[in-house]
């Protein structure tokens, strides 16, 4: 077997960067090449012009009080030593409802709209990313997928696997380069103007998620909306700084440890400034937290 590390439950082999769908309700997946990368954001990468003062209030940064992204470092090399495939897209509303209608996902029906100003609502159904999804909800979806393929192979990515997939061989703040447009990433233009302290008429403010196949949002490996659109939950436990773990298998081992208070989220969102969509950006949430900007994508492990 030339690509023996990428064998599906029915014995079919897939090649690195090949798109596959393992069952009729399974999401499209892309097999990731093995390799290594530098994980984290270097000092000064963030363009955020605000910081916390000693009382915890947001203030404009100055040369004496610059933004500190200490939680995004230190930058360290990680070797991807576990063969995996990543979801081509964020899990959609329709994909979630297929799980619910089949008796999975805890019977949970998430909201199918985003609240807008003046009591208006925008529908986010069909091929929109599913929202109001917690870490525990996402795990229930991967449990259902595993029941469909008859193997325990689908799960959430660790943040190391997520960042490796999002970078797609790059080391710039975004997979597309030093900066991105709102044609490439669904972030909020108006929030970005505030962040940068300058007018940017080239950036739009949609204020809602877009369908997963909309925009020119794929990176070099074909993964869409790794930056922007909705925040994506991972299985990694939140840490104040990186411990410098050197392999993706060690990141997985640490993610499986009990008593995790908060799970790492990645990718930024439609309601946030460009800076939050940087590949190195990190957030977090309680395992049971459901918010309008939170969704997920799945990973397929090859054991």
C-alpha positions in Angstrom: 0.0 0.0 0.0 1.7 3.2 -1.2 -0.4 5.4 1.2 -1.0 2.8 3.9 -1.3 5.5 6.5 -4.6 6.7 4.8 -6.9 3.7 4.6 -10.7 4.1 5.2 -13.0 1.8 7.0 -13.9 0.0 3.7 -10.3 -0.5 2.8 -10.1 2.2 0.3 -6.8 4.2 0.2 -6.6 7.9 -0.1 -3.6 10.1 -1.0 -2.4 13.2 0.9 -4.6 16.2 0.0 -7.2 14.0 -1.6 -10.9 14.8 -0.8 -13.0 11.9 0.4 -16.4 11.3 1.9 -16.5 8.1 3.9 -20.3 7.6 4.2 -23.3 9.3 2.7 -23.9 11.5 5.8 -20.2 12.0 6.5 -18.6 15.4 5.8 -16.0 15.9 3.0 -12.5 15.4 4.4 -9.0 16.2 3.1 -6.1 13.9 4.1 -3.3 16.0 5.4 0.4 15.3 4.5 2.7 14.5 7.4 5.2 17.2 8.2 6.2 19.8 10.8 5.6 23.5 11.4 6.3 26.3 13.7 3.3 26.7 16.0 2.2 30.0 17.6 2.4 33.7 16.9 5.7 35.6 17.3 5.7 38.9 19.3 4.5 41.8 17.3 2.4 39.8 14.8 -0.9 41.0 16.2 -2.0 44.4 15.1 -4.4 44.9 18.0 -4.3 48.5 19.2 -5.8 47.9 22.5 -4.6 46.3 25.8 -5.6 45.9 29.4 -4.5 48.4 32.0 -3.7 47.4 35.6 -7.4 47.6 36.5 -8.4 45.3 33.6 -9.9 48.1 31.4 -9.4 48.2 27.6 -7.1 51.1 26.6 -5.4 52.3 23.4 -1.9 50.9 23.1 1.2 53.1 23.3 4.9 52.3 22.6 5.2 51.9 26.4 2.2 49.6 26.7 1.9 47.4 23.6 -0.4 44.5 23.1 1.0 41.3 24.5 0.0 38.0 22.9 1.9 35.9 25.4 -0.8 33.2 25.2 0.1 32.6 21.5 3.7 31.7 22.3 6.4 30.7 22.6 6.7 29.7 19.0 7.8 26.1 18.8 8.3 23.3 16.3 5.7 20.6 16.2 6.0 17.4 14.2 2.7 15.9 12.9 3.3 12.2 13.7 -0.3 11.0 13.5 -1.8 10.7 10.0 -5.2 12.6 10.0 -7.7 14.1 7.6 -9.4 17.5 8.4 -12.9 18.5 7.5 -13.0 20.5 4.2 -15.6 22.7 5.7 -17.1 23.7 9.0 -20.0 21.3 9.9 -23.2 22.7 8.4 -26.7 23.2 9.8 -28.0 20.5 7.5 -25.3 18.0 8.5 -26.1 18.6 12.2 -29.8 18.1 11.6 -29.1 14.8 9.8 -27.5 13.7 13.0 -30.4 14.9 15.2 -33.0 13.4 12.9 -31.2 10.1 13.1 -31.4 10.1 16.9 -27.9 11.4 17.5 -26.4 14.7 18.8 -28.4 14.4 22.0 -31.6 15.5 20.1 -30.3 19.1 20.4 -31.8 21.5 17.7 -29.6 24.6 17.6 -30.8 28.1 16.7 -31.2 28.6 12.9 -30.8 32.3 12.9 -28.5 35.2 13.9 -29.9 38.1 15.8 -29.4 41.4 14.0 -30.0 45.0 15.2 -33.6 46.3 15.5 -34.9 42.9 16.4 -34.2 41.5 12.9 -32.9 38.0 12.3 -30.8 36.4 9.6 -31.5 32.7 8.8 -28.4 30.4 8.9 -29.7 27.1 7.6 -28.7 24.7 4.9 -25.1 25.1 4.0 -24.4 27.7 6.6 -22.1 26.5 9.5 -24.1 25.3 12.4 -23.9 27.7 15.4 -24.7 27.6 19.1 -22.5 24.5 19.4 -20.5 23.7 22.5 -17.6 21.3 22.9 -19.8 18.7 24.3 -22.3 19.1 21.4 -19.5 18.7 18.9 -18.3 15.5 20.7 -21.8 14.1 20.4 -21.7 14.7 16.6 -18.3 12.9 16.2 -19.7 10.0 18.3 -22.6 9.7 15.8 -20.2 9.8 12.8 -18.2 6.9 14.4 -21.4 4.9 14.7 -22.0 5.4 11.0 -18.5 4.1 9.9 -18.3 1.5 12.7 -14.9 2.7 13.9 -13.7 5.2 16.6 -11.9 7.5 14.2 -13.7 10.8 14.0 -13.1 13.4 16.7 -12.3 17.1 17.2 -8.8 18.3 16.2 -6.3 19.3 18.8 -5.2 22.9 18.4 -1.8 21.7 17.0 -3.6 19.7 14.3 -6.0 22.6 13.7 -3.1 25.1 13.3 -1.1 22.8 11.0 -4.1 22.4 8.8 -4.9 26.1 8.8 -1.3 27.1 7.9 -1.2 24.7 5.0 2.6 25.0 4.8 2.8 28.7 5.5 4.2 30.7 8.4 2.5 34.1 7.7 -0.3 35.5 9.9 -2.9 34.1 7.5 -2.6 31.2 5.1 -3.1 33.7 2.3 -0.3 36.1 3.5 0.3 39.0 5.8 -3.2 40.3 5.4 -6.5 39.2 4.0 -9.5 40.7 2.4 -13.2 40.2 3.2 -13.5 38.3 -0.1 -11.1 35.7 1.4 -12.1 35.7 5.1 -15.4 36.5 6.7 -14.5 39.0 9.4 -15.9 42.4 10.4 -14.6 45.3 8.4 -15.9 47.9 10.8 -14.2 46.2 13.8 -11.0 46.1 11.8 -11.1 49.8 11.2 -11.3 50.4 15.0 -8.5 47.9 15.6 -6.2 49.5 13.1 -7.3 53.1 13.9 -7.8 53.9 10.2 -10.5 53.8 7.6 -10.6 50.7 5.3 -13.4 51.2 2.7 -12.1 48.0 1.0 -13.4 45.8 3.8 -17.1 44.9 4.2 -19.1 44.1 7.3 -21.5 41.2 6.7 -22.3 40.7 10.4 -23.4 37.1 9.7 -21.8 33.8 8.8 -21.8 32.8 5.2 -22.3 29.3 3.6 -19.3 27.1 3.9 -18.7 27.1 0.1 -19.0 30.8 -0.3 -16.0 33.2 -0.8 -12.6 32.4 -2.1 -11.8 31.1 1.4 -9.7 27.9 0.8 -6.1 27.7 1.8 -3.4 25.9 -0.3 -4.6 22.5 1.0 -8.3 23.2 0.0 -9.6 23.7 3.5 -12.2 26.5 3.6 -12.9 29.2 6.2 -10.1 28.1 8.6 -9.9 31.8 9.3 -13.1 33.7 10.0 -16.8 32.8 9.6 -17.4 31.0 12.9 -15.1 30.2 15.8 -14.1 26.5 15.8 -13.8 24.5 19.0 -10.9 22.1 19.5 -10.4 19.3 22.0 -7.3 21.0 23.5 -7.4 22.3 27.1 -6.6 26.0 27.4 -3.2 26.9 28.7 -1.8 30.4 29.5 1.2 29.6 27.3 2.5 26.7 25.2 4.4 24.1 27.0 6.5 23.4 23.9 5.2 19.9 23.2 7.0 18.7 20.1 4.6 16.2 18.5 0.9 16.1 17.5 0.6 12.8 19.4 1.7 14.5 22.6 -0.9 17.3 22.0 -3.5 14.6 21.7 -2.3 12.8 24.9 -2.6 16.1 26.8 -6.0 16.9 25.4 -7.3 13.6 26.7 -6.3 14.3 30.3 -9.3 14.8 32.7 -10.4 17.9 34.5 -10.2 20.4 31.7 -11.9 23.7 32.6 -11.8 25.4 29.2 -11.4 24.2 25.6 -9.3 26.1 23.1 -11.2 27.8 20.2 -9.6 28.9 16.9 -10.2 30.8 13.7 -11.9 34.1 14.6 -15.4 34.8 13.5 -17.7 37.0 11.3 -18.3 39.4 14.2 -14.6 40.1 15.0 -11.8 42.1 13.5 -9.3 40.7 11.1 -6.7 40.2 13.8 -8.8 37.5 15.5 -8.7 35.4 12.3 -5.0 35.1 12.3 -3.9 31.4 12.3 -2.1 31.8 15.6 -5.1 33.5 17.4 -6.5 31.6 20.4 -9.7 31.8 22.4 -11.4 29.5 24.8 -14.8 28.5 26.2 -16.4 26.2 28.8 -17.2 22.7 27.6 -20.9 23.5 27.8 -20.8 27.1 26.4 -23.0 27.8 23.4 -22.7 31.1 21.5 -24.0 32.4 18.2 -20.5 32.6 16.7 -19.3 29.1 17.7 -19.2 26.0 15.4 -16.7 23.3 14.6 -15.1 21.0 12.1 -14.1 17.4 12.5 -10.9 15.4 12.1 -10.5 11.8 10.9 -7.7 9.9 12.6 -5.9 7.0 10.8 -4.8 4.5 13.4 
